[in-house]
Structures are given as structure tokens and as C-alpha cells.
Amino acid sequence: MNDEENWVEETASTQYLKVGEYRKKPIIVEAVQLTEENVVEVAAWCEGVPYSRGGVLITTLEGMMMAMPGNWMVKGVEGEFYPVADSIFHKTYDEVEG
């Protein structure tokens, strides 16, 4: 091991790292599930681009991302959009009645 590898190994110890647990704040977001039938409408809503195989290409805070049919397009608290896999969406969000 060289000096840089030794430094990384020594400083990467989690022995003194204090990790806490956090719960997401209960906020309401807008979302729509992408289907092959609503690609154009969803792309217009999130300022994305309809893409091949029924997908929508969008710009997120993390860069360009592709949403595919079955994904949910979510509008976040700052007005940003991001795709969420259906299984993650249902574990994370409940529908608001009203």
C-alpha cells in the first residue's frame, strides 16, 4: 500500500462517525405515472422531451434522466422534477384524498 492508500484507509474509519436516523417531512408533491399513452402530456408538464420506447428525457437537479413507462414523474418542493420507480413510489408516497 502506498501513502495515499494508507491515509484513505486510516481516515475512512467509521469508528467516530455519528450517524443519525431521519424521517422525511410530510410534504405533498404532485405526481403522475408515465404510460405509453400519456408520454406527450407528461413531457409537456415536466418540460421534458418524449424519447424512444415511450420514455421521457428530463433535466433533474442531478443531471439528465430518463423516465420510462411505469415510472412516476414527481414535482418536488422546489418545482424540480424527477422520476421514481413504481415500487419506490408506493413505499414512499400515499395518495392525498381530496
Secondary structure by P-SEA (a helix, b strand, c coil): ccaaaaaaaaaaccccbbbbbbbccbbbbbbbbbccccaaaaaaaacccccccbbbbbbccccbbbbcccbbbbbccccbbbbbcaaaaaacbbbbcc
